[in-house]
Amino acid sequence: MANEGWIKVFSSNQEYQVKIAEDVLKQNGIESHIVKHPDSAFPSMGEAVLFTVPDKAERAKAVLAENDVK
């Protein structure tokens, strides 16, 4: 991953949920990045993971919880 040291703050098998989480963080001024891990049998499926910088990880998790992003 290009963003060495970033912290995972959210993941889902539903990419749209990760995009919603990314938008919530962006609205709160928290930089984030989505990494997709495709399923080997079905590349269009798989897990999407949302990362942020270490110094904002706790705040990011709090913001996601406050906004009921699960």
Backbone bond lengths (Angstrom), bond angles and torsions (degrees), N, CA, C in turn:
res aa  C-N    CA-C-N  psi(-1)  N-CA   C-N-CA  omega(-1)  CA-C   N-CA-C  phi
1 M - - - 1.467 - - 1.528 109.44 -
2 A 1.300 115.97 141.05 1.459 121.38 -176.86 1.522 112.48 -70.20
3 N 1.313 116.65 -23.97 1.462 120.63 -175.92 1.526 110.39 -100.31
4 E 1.323 115.72 70.32 1.467 122.10 -179.24 1.523 111.29 -55.52
5 G 1.315 115.90 135.67 1.453 120.31 176.00 1.514 115.37 85.78
6 W 1.327 117.52 -4.52 1.460 119.45 178.88 1.523 109.65 -69.67
7 I 1.326 117.14 156.13 1.460 123.70 -174.85 1.530 110.38 -109.47
8 K 1.342 116.15 135.87 1.459 121.95 176.55 1.525 108.45 -72.15
9 V 1.342 116.39 127.49 1.467 120.02 179.17 1.528 113.06 -119.50
10 F 1.340 116.71 -12.71 1.460 119.68 -178.88 1.518 108.76 -165.72
11 S 1.340 115.83 147.52 1.462 119.80 173.40 1.522 109.50 -152.71
12 S 1.322 115.37 157.22 1.462 121.15 179.44 1.522 109.03 -163.26
13 N 1.320 115.61 155.74 1.463 120.51 171.58 1.518 110.53 -81.41
14 Q 1.327 116.67 -8.61 1.460 122.71 178.12 1.531 108.43 -104.01
15 E 1.324 116.27 105.40 1.460 120.64 -175.27 1.528 112.47 -57.81
16 Y 1.331 117.58 -35.53 1.469 119.95 -178.67 1.531 111.16 -61.27
17 Q 1.353 117.17 -34.10 1.465 120.12 178.74 1.531 110.82 -66.21
18 V 1.317 116.22 -37.43 1.465 120.30 178.56 1.524 110.08 -69.21
19 K 1.326 116.72 -37.04 1.472 119.99 176.85 1.528 110.98 -65.89
20 I 1.328 117.69 -37.54 1.466 120.70 175.66 1.527 109.48 -62.38
21 A 1.330 116.76 -45.50 1.472 120.71 178.93 1.525 110.61 -60.39
22 E 1.331 116.38 -41.52 1.465 120.83 178.61 1.529 110.25 -61.57
23 D 1.329 117.14 -42.89 1.473 121.21 179.21 1.525 111.62 -63.53
24 V 1.342 116.57 -41.63 1.472 120.35 178.67 1.532 109.95 -60.87
25 L 1.327 116.08 -44.34 1.471 118.71 179.22 1.525 110.89 -64.64
26 K 1.319 116.98 -42.22 1.468 120.90 179.56 1.521 110.84 -59.71
27 Q 1.345 117.08 -42.02 1.466 121.61 178.95 1.526 111.67 -63.53
28 N 1.346 115.97 -21.60 1.464 120.56 179.50 1.528 111.92 -103.18
29 G 1.331 116.98 14.71 1.453 122.15 175.48 1.519 114.50 72.31
30 I 1.330 116.73 25.36 1.464 120.73 -179.06 1.527 108.58 -110.30
31 E 1.321 115.22 117.71 1.460 121.49 179.42 1.525 109.94 -69.72
32 S 1.335 116.23 137.83 1.459 120.26 178.41 1.523 109.83 -148.21
33 H 1.333 115.10 169.13 1.458 121.05 -176.46 1.525 108.93 -147.90
34 I 1.333 117.08 134.34 1.469 122.17 178.94 1.523 109.62 -96.22
35 V 1.326 115.31 134.27 1.463 121.87 172.89 1.522 107.04 -121.53
36 K 1.318 115.88 129.50 1.460 120.78 -179.72 1.522 109.14 -99.98
37 H 1.334 115.23 137.52 1.455 122.46 175.96 1.522 106.95 -117.96
38 P 1.348 117.38 91.70 1.458 119.53 -176.10 1.526 112.86 -67.31
39 D 1.307 115.12 148.96 1.464 122.31 174.35 1.529 107.70 -70.73
40 S 1.320 117.68 136.45 1.467 120.09 -177.09 1.526 112.42 -64.45
41 A 1.323 118.00 -32.01 1.460 121.07 179.71 1.528 112.53 -84.15
42 F 1.336 116.20 -31.64 1.465 121.68 -178.36 1.525 109.00 -132.80
43 P 1.344 117.42 85.78 1.471 120.57 -175.50 1.524 115.21 -55.12
44 S 1.335 117.45 -26.09 1.467 118.82 179.61 1.530 111.40 -76.45
45 M 1.325 116.82 -10.33 1.460 121.57 178.83 1.527 108.66 -110.37
46 G 1.299 116.46 172.95 1.453 120.61 178.93 1.509 110.81 131.79
47 E 1.314 115.15 -176.26 1.455 121.02 -176.33 1.527 111.20 -91.86
48 A 1.321 115.99 141.32 1.458 122.60 171.42 1.528 106.18 -113.41
49 V 1.336 115.85 135.78 1.461 121.47 -175.18 1.526 108.86 -123.72
50 L 1.334 115.22 136.91 1.464 121.68 179.91 1.520 109.05 -106.23
51 F 1.320 116.83 126.45 1.457 123.58 -179.47 1.519 110.40 -117.28
52 T 1.336 115.75 154.29 1.466 121.41 172.10 1.522 108.71 -141.59
53 V 1.321 115.54 171.53 1.464 120.42 -179.45 1.527 110.00 -68.80
54 P 1.327 117.66 147.58 1.466 120.78 -174.95 1.524 115.16 -53.82
55 D 1.326 118.08 -39.89 1.464 119.38 -176.26 1.536 113.69 -73.63
56 K 1.340 117.04 -7.61 1.467 119.81 177.97 1.520 112.30 -116.15
57 A 1.320 118.34 3.23 1.467 121.87 -174.51 1.525 112.27 -62.05
58 E 1.320 117.92 -46.82 1.471 120.07 -178.90 1.523 110.98 -64.48
59 R 1.312 117.15 -42.40 1.467 121.20 178.02 1.531 109.94 -63.38
60 A 1.329 116.81 -40.89 1.460 121.20 179.49 1.524 110.61 -60.93
61 K 1.312 117.19 -45.72 1.466 120.93 179.38 1.533 110.61 -62.55
62 A 1.322 116.62 -39.34 1.465 121.17 178.82 1.524 110.96 -65.46
63 V 1.328 117.05 -44.25 1.463 121.54 179.62 1.535 110.08 -62.51
64 L 1.308 117.56 -42.70 1.468 120.82 179.05 1.526 110.11 -63.05
65 A 1.334 117.74 -42.12 1.463 121.44 178.98 1.535 110.88 -65.10
66 E 1.328 116.65 -42.32 1.458 121.43 179.67 1.532 111.97 -61.90
67 N 1.339 115.60 -29.41 1.454 120.94 -178.10 1.532 112.72 -100.04
68 D 1.325 115.98 15.11 1.474 122.33 177.97 1.517 113.17 54.03
69 V 1.321 117.33 35.97 1.454 121.32 174.23 1.514 107.11 -87.17
70 K 1.343 115.72 113.33 1.460 120.96 -175.44 1.502 110.64 -125.86
